[in-house]
Amino acid sequence: MALVSYPLFCWQLDDDSVFGVLLGTGLEAVERNAKRLKSAMAETLHRERERDRYVPDPEVDDAHLRIVKVQVHLAHRTDKGSFPLPSPTEIAVAAVHGAKPSEGYFKCWLPWLDESFYYYEEAQLPALIQHYTRDRLDGMSPEEAQRYVTRGTPWLETVESRRDDRIVKRQGLPRHVREAHEQLAIVADRLPEAGARRPAHGMPEAAWEQGALVDDIATRLAAGSNLLLVGEVGVGKSVVIAEAIRRAHRQTSSREVAPTFWRSNSERLIGRAKYLGEWQALCDQVQQWLEASNGVLWVTDFLNLLQVGGEGPEESMASYLLPALRRGSLRLIGEARPEEMEAARRQLPAFVDCFEPLLLPEMDGARARRVLDLLAAQSKSAWSVDIEPNALDAGYRLLSRHVRYERFPGKAVRFFGECVREAIADRVSAITTDSVLGHFARFTGLPEHFLRDDQPLDDAEVQAYFAGRLFGQDEAIRHLKEVVYLFKSGLNDPGKPIATLLFAGPTGVGKTAAAKALAGYFYGAQSGVDPLFRIDMSEFQHAFQIARLIGTGRRPGRLVEHVRQRPFSVVLLDEIEKADPSVFDMLLGVLDEGRLRDSQGRITDFRGSLIVMTTNLGVRQGSAAGFAPESEVGDATHEIRQFFRPEFFNRIDRLVHFAPLGAESIASIAQHELQALAEREGLKRRRLALRFSPELVGFVARAGFSPRYGARPLQRAVEHHVVAAVGRALLGDVRDGALIELDFVDGTVQVRVSDGSVSPPRGP
């Protein structure tokens, strides 16, 4: 009985909880103190070996902990782009490293970042820690990077476990097989894993309600088949394959030459390639190691096999592996969405024909509801958090209606896993309907009055909301209110975006303001995130520029990247008429089905979004201020219909006309812009109040209005005449909490502070 030692990375969660990660095994646990934690880990290793399950040997002979300070470059991200912070941010990174002299390599773990890597010279370690940390954190927002910051001071323990070497001798593995296992462990993970790896959402990754399919896949794996599991996002492809591998391992462990199972991805398999042609040699090595160990490789990114390597599918990694698959010397397991499988079939049909495809459909309502009951039972037994039945029903209803880009049971596991984690953090023992609604509102941005059937909308409140943001646009407000009421009543088409709107009218009349108002009303509950995503379509006047919208290869475009990251938002396509006609063709599927398929067959789902387009078509330049007559509205509609092809125009839900602004509307906008100055940081910080005279409001309205550009110059007038005058006044002796009064007298803007001082006059 040999005694082996594993490094245990620990940190204090709170006064009575210690969290530990047994590095190199995937085991994680929480106990009252380090002593109990070490005991639990040792017992788990012993139990796994008693059950004849695979337990990896320690990857290093001795381990050391160091804290490294790394300078990372964070950035604020808005709808207008990414804005790097002016100076780098220092992050403390915990690194556990050690050597394996008998094997000639070193290993380092970065537990806080969930990263690990091998290296071969001690001098490489500091640079590699810097590289992996920056690769993970550079470009993140400060809010995203916060969860990777070390909390407290970690320390390192050692867990000792006895390994029965007689089992290894009984296996009688030849030296070349052991060497193949060791080499494969560098580029792949040995399966089944010892214990259960804790997923990010906190819930166990169990293949509930999929027993028949798991047995079928396990039998096929034991028989030597190449399998491709096909299903939509969230149906549970990965957990089904992992469970099938565990069963296949148990079924074949008694064989004289039992198969081994490994998990990796295309990038990891050939990630060490540095030179042209080297990736082919690495593929040959992996094939040799798998053949020597009777290995079955699970590739988690099936479609990428056709994209890495050469320039096209015929020169890709998939094409290079094709002869080995046909000979039967290489065995693979893959997972893909239906559209990914079809894309792969179009690009390299011979490769897809080497696999037995198995379809994993979405669970029906009854099975999905049983999975939720199992989740509730798991939450109660493992974390003493009770998920009430009404909360399960509410979560299922909300996920079914609003989260259409994922399938059950995956989206339910993730959602309720986050609810449980939130409850544990807040020390709450029960998850109620109210907590589910609150969490869903924060997740999607949808306010709770949209999520509660028992909470009707108040027409006066909705009217006041939009009227306070749009001035002189009663007809447009009516359309926006109808969009709200259709969504609240659940009468919008579930197979399309929530609404597709075309805002038509002169510049500066409030089309963008209307889009912002919609975004705030629908998705304003998502704090810290701008729910409006604007794209200037004048940047896409040529067909080749469409790649910047939808992407090329594995790199998504601006539109696709945003909707994948924030499926609940308002997408504003400004000046749509200036885009190339190919953009209209691309948008046909988005407007009709709420789905956009890229060249690789990947789907981006727009069904949780509002699509708003703006246009100046039909506008008579230089027309006088005032509301447009009915004849002009009809002429504008006719011109818009003439410009867009019928198949595009007929997919638009509403054509909303915006009228030119009158003098009364301009005055209201001026008052609104002036009142918004009170929210500026320099005034809020010092608690300074502003008061504007009617003469000043009238002056700003006159100075900031143009018959041609509407209210667009108004903000410039406010900055030029008012903000500048207030800024000069603040250079004097102004106490915090003072009242600043602004007036327009004899052609000058005057600023008076509450103590009676008057700033020097300034001309208009």
VENZILIN-V140050 format. One record per residue. N is the residue number from 1. BURIAL is + if it has 24 or more other ideal C-beta (glycine too) atoms within 12 Angstrom, else -. Layout:
n: (N & N)
burial: (BURIAL & BURIAL)
This chain:
n: (1 & 2 & 3 & 4 & 5 & 6 & 7 & 8 & 9 & 10 & 11 & 12 & 13 & 14 & 15 & 16 & 17 & 18 & 19 & 20 & 21 & 22 & 23 & 24 & 25 & 26 & 27 & 28 & 29 & 30 & 31 & 32 & 33 & 34 & 35 & 36 & 37 & 38 & 39 & 40 & 41 & 42 & 43 & 44 & 45 & 46 & 47 & 48 & 49 & 50 & 51 & 52 & 53 & 54 & 55 & 56 & 57 & 58 & 59 & 60 & 61 & 62 & 63 & 64 & 65 & 66 & 67 & 68 & 69 & 70 & 71 & 72 & 73 & 74 & 75 & 76 & 77 & 78 & 79 & 80 & 81 & 82 & 83 & 84 & 85 & 86 & 87 & 88 & 89 & 90 & 91 & 92 & 93 & 94 & 95 & 96 & 97 & 98 & 99 & 100 & 101 & 102 & 103 & 104 & 105 & 106 & 107 & 108 & 109 & 110 & 111 & 112 & 113 & 114 & 115 & 116 & 117 & 118 & 119 & 120 & 121 & 122 & 123 & 124 & 125 & 126 & 127 & 128 & 129 & 130 & 131 & 132 & 133 & 134 & 135 & 136 & 137 & 138 & 139 & 140 & 141 & 142 & 143 & 144 & 145 & 146 & 147 & 148 & 149 & 150 & 151 & 152 & 153 & 154 & 155 & 156 & 157 & 158 & 159 & 160 & 161 & 162 & 163 & 164 & 165 & 166 & 167 & 168 & 169 & 170 & 171 & 172 & 173 & 174 & 175 & 176 & 177 & 178 & 179 & 180 & 181 & 182 & 183 & 184 & 185 & 186 & 187 & 188 & 189 & 190 & 191 & 192 & 193 & 194 & 195 & 196 & 197 & 198 & 199 & 200 & 201 & 202 & 203 & 204 & 205 & 206 & 207 & 208 & 209 & 210 & 211 & 212 & 213 & 214 & 215 & 216 & 217 & 218 & 219 & 220 & 221 & 222 & 223 & 224 & 225 & 226 & 227 & 228 & 229 & 230 & 231 & 232 & 233 & 234 & 235 & 236 & 237 & 238 & 239 & 240 & 241 & 242 & 243 & 244 & 245 & 246 & 247 & 248 & 249 & 250 & 251 & 252 & 253 & 254 & 255 & 256 & 257 & 258 & 259 & 260 & 261 & 262 & 263 & 264 & 265 & 266 & 267 & 268 & 269 & 270 & 271 & 272 & 273 & 274 & 275 & 276 & 277 & 278 & 279 & 280 & 281 & 282 & 283 & 284 & 285 & 286 & 287 & 288 & 289 & 290 & 291 & 292 & 293 & 294 & 295 & 296 & 297 & 298 & 299 & 300 & 301 & 302 & 303 & 304 & 305 & 306 & 307 & 308 & 309 & 310 & 311 & 312 & 313 & 314 & 315 & 316 & 317 & 318 & 319 & 320 & 321 & 322 & 323 & 324 & 325 & 326 & 327 & 328 & 329 & 330 & 331 & 332 & 333 & 334 & 335 & 336 & 337 & 338 & 339 & 340 & 341 & 342 & 343 & 344 & 345 & 346 & 347 & 348 & 349 & 350 & 351 & 352 & 353 & 354 & 355 & 356 & 357 & 358 & 359 & 360 & 361 & 362 & 363 & 364 & 365 & 366 & 367 & 368 & 369 & 370 & 371 & 372 & 373 & 374 & 375 & 376 & 377 & 378 & 379 & 380 & 381 & 382 & 383 & 384 & 385 & 386 & 387 & 388 & 389 & 390 & 391 & 392 & 393 & 394 & 395 & 396 & 397 & 398 & 399 & 400 & 401 & 402 & 403 & 404 & 405 & 406 & 407 & 408 & 409 & 410 & 411 & 412 & 413 & 414 & 415 & 416 & 417 & 418 & 419 & 420 & 421 & 422 & 423 & 424 & 425 & 426 & 427 & 428 & 429 & 430 & 431 & 432 & 433 & 434 & 435 & 436 & 437 & 438 & 439 & 440 & 441 & 442 & 443 & 444 & 445 & 446 & 447 & 448 & 449 & 450 & 451 & 452 & 453 & 454 & 455 & 456 & 457 & 458 & 459 & 460 & 461 & 462 & 463 & 464 & 465 & 466 & 467 & 468 & 469 & 470 & 471 & 472 & 473 & 474 & 475 & 476 & 477 & 478 & 479 & 480 & 481 & 482 & 483 & 484 & 485 & 486 & 487 & 488 & 489 & 490 & 491 & 492 & 493 & 494 & 495 & 496 & 497 & 498 & 499 & 500 & 501 & 502 & 503 & 504 & 505 & 506 & 507 & 508 & 509 & 510 & 511 & 512 & 513 & 514 & 515 & 516 & 517 & 518 & 519 & 520 & 521 & 522 & 523 & 524 & 525 & 526 & 527 & 528 & 529 & 530 & 531 & 532 & 533 & 534 & 535 & 536 & 537 & 538 & 539 & 540 & 541 & 542 & 543 & 544 & 545 & 546 & 547 & 548 & 549 & 550 & 551 & 552 & 553 & 554 & 555 & 556 & 557 & 558 & 559 & 560 & 561 & 562 & 563 & 564 & 565 & 566 & 567 & 568 & 569 & 570 & 571 & 572 & 573 & 574 & 575 & 576 & 577 & 578 & 579 & 580 & 581 & 582 & 583 & 584 & 585 & 586 & 587 & 588 & 589 & 590 & 591 & 592 & 593 & 594 & 595 & 596 & 597 & 598 & 599 & 600 & 601 & 602 & 603 & 604 & 605 & 606 & 607 & 608 & 609 & 610 & 611 & 612 & 613 & 614 & 615 & 616 & 617 & 618 & 619 & 620 & 621 & 622 & 623 & 624 & 625 & 626 & 627 & 628 & 629 & 630 & 631 & 632 & 633 & 634 & 635 & 636 & 637 & 638 & 639 & 640 & 641 & 642 & 643 & 644 & 645 & 646 & 647 & 648 & 649 & 650 & 651 & 652 & 653 & 654 & 655 & 656 & 657 & 658 & 659 & 660 & 661 & 662 & 663 & 664 & 665 & 666 & 667 & 668 & 669 & 670 & 671 & 672 & 673 & 674 & 675 & 676 & 677 & 678 & 679 & 680 & 681 & 682 & 683 & 684 & 685 & 686 & 687 & 688 & 689 & 690 & 691 & 692 & 693 & 694 & 695 & 696 & 697 & 698 & 699 & 700 & 701 & 702 & 703 & 704 & 705 & 706 & 707 & 708 & 709 & 710 & 711 & 712 & 713 & 714 & 715 & 716 & 717 & 718 & 719 & 720 & 721 & 722 & 723 & 724 & 725 & 726 & 727 & 728 & 729 & 730 & 731 & 732 & 733 & 734 & 735 & 736 & 737 & 738 & 739 & 740 & 741 & 742 & 743 & 744 & 745 & 746 & 747 & 748 & 749 & 750 & 751 & 752 & 753 & 754 & 755 & 756 & 757 & 758 & 759 & 760 & 761 & 762 & 763 & 764)
burial: (- & - & - & + & + & + & + & + & + & + & + & - & - & - & - & - & - & + & + & + & + & + & + & + & + & + & + & + & + & + & + & - & - & + & - & - & + & + & - & + & + & + & - & + & + & + & - & + & + & - & - & - & + & + & + & + & + & + & + & + & - & - & + & + & + & - & - & + & - & + & - & + & + & + & - & - & + & - & + & - & - & - & - & - & - & - & - & - & + & - & + & + & + & + & + & + & + & + & + & + & - & - & - & - & + & + & + & + & + & + & + & + & + & - & + & + & + & + & + & - & - & - & - & - & + & - & - & + & + & + & + & + & + & + & - & + & + & + & - & + & + & - & - & - & + & - & - & + & + & + & - & - & - & + & + & + & + & + & + & - & + & - & + & - & - & - & - & - & - & - & - & - & - & - & - & - & + & - & - & + & + & + & + & + & + & + & + & + & + & + & + & + & + & + & + & + & + & + & - & - & + & + & + & + & + & + & + & + & + & + & - & - & + & + & - & + & + & + & - & + & + & + & - & - & + & + & + & + & + & + & + & + & + & + & + & + & + & + & + & + & + & + & + & + & + & + & + & + & + & + & - & + & - & - & - & - & - & + & + & + & + & + & + & + & + & + & - & + & + & + & - & - & + & - & - & - & - & - & + & + & - & + & + & + & + & + & + & - & + & + & + & + & + & + & + & + & + & + & + & + & + & + & + & + & + & + & + & + & + & - & - & - & + & - & - & + & + & + & + & + & + & + & - & + & + & - & - & - & - & + & + & + & + & + & + & + & + & + & + & + & + & - & + & + & + & - & + & + & - & - & + & + & - & + & + & + & + & + & - & + & - & + & + & - & - & - & + & + & + & - & + & + & + & + & + & + & - & + & + & - & - & - & + & - & + & + & + & + & - & - & + & + & + & + & + & + & + & + & + & + & + & + & + & + & + & + & + & + & + & + & + & + & + & + & + & + & + & + & + & + & + & + & + & + & - & - & - & + & - & + & + & + & + & - & + & + & + & + & + & + & + & + & + & + & + & + & + & + & + & + & + & - & - & - & - & - & + & - & - & - & - & + & - & - & + & + & + & - & + & + & + & + & + & - & + & + & + & - & + & + & + & + & + & + & + & - & + & + & - & - & - & + & - & - & - & + & + & + & + & + & + & + & + & + & + & + & + & + & + & + & + & + & + & + & + & + & + & + & + & + & + & + & + & + & + & + & - & - & + & + & + & + & + & + & + & - & + & - & - & + & - & - & - & - & + & + & + & + & + & + & + & - & - & - & - & + & + & + & + & + & + & + & + & + & - & + & + & + & + & + & + & + & + & + & + & + & + & + & + & + & - & - & + & + & - & + & + & + & + & + & + & + & - & + & + & + & + & + & + & + & + & + & + & + & + & + & + & + & + & + & + & + & + & + & + & + & + & + & + & - & - & - & + & - & + & - & + & + & - & - & - & + & + & - & - & + & + & - & - & + & - & - & + & + & - & - & - & + & + & - & + & + & + & + & + & + & + & + & + & + & + & + & - & - & + & + & + & + & + & + & + & + & + & + & - & - & + & + & - & - & - & - & + & - & - & - & - & + & - & + & - & + & - & - & - & + & + & + & + & + & + & - & + & + & + & + & + & - & + & + & + & + & + & + & + & - & + & + & - & - & + & + & + & + & + & + & + & - & + & + & - & - & - & + & - & - & - & + & + & + & + & + & + & + & - & - & - & - & + & + & + & + & + & - & - & - & - & - & + & - & - & + & - & +)
